[in-house]
């Protein structure tokens, strides 16, 4: 959240633009009257800065520190729980929409299947689930290599699953969800934000249109119960 805010202030931050593009893309898929669950919310930047729903969303994260930060910085924007303190059974068929942004790469395939089943039970009939995860084709592997070389964190040691469109489709085969949309986004042009956030956004959008959203570092799946 702090990196995101600092990046917006400096106006030359690919990392900030990366998150901004995802949050804007997902927020456009959520209606103001939706009852929302944001799973793996982190510091709650998404619900705290990009949404203003009629009903406060519920935000869950495994980390107490993240939830504590969210409560202190966005206390009036949502209701916050750690995953361990949330009673899943009492919220069956409750949510219009569930978002899960950037989690599936950090859990095993088996854990992913169990989580999908859990999400299905939480959603109302015809409810929607929006998932983002890196698209681990060759371009993402090259990017990952360079980012790990120059960055402070080596995420390659944290990833448990490396999905492509084909392998994520395989994960969904035995789920009860219907796939309503698959999109690839976030092109190499996003790194032109080093010369200004608006430059990176413009060039990234231009390249996305050229490829008709069939190329990108990130997979976005929209599923329906």
SULQUIFEN-V901337 format. One line per field, one symbol per residue. psi: psi as a letter, one per 40 degrees, with the letter a starting at -180 (. if undefined). A space follows every 10 residues. Layout:
psi = ???
This chain:
psi = dddddddddd fghddddddd dddddddeeh ideihihhhf ebefddddee igidhhihhi idhddddddd dddfdedihh iiddehgdde fifdhdihig hfddeeiidd dddddddddd ddiiheiihh hiiigfaddd ddddddddde idigededhd hgiidddddd dedeieihhe hhihigided eeedehdddd dddddddddd effehiehhh hhii.
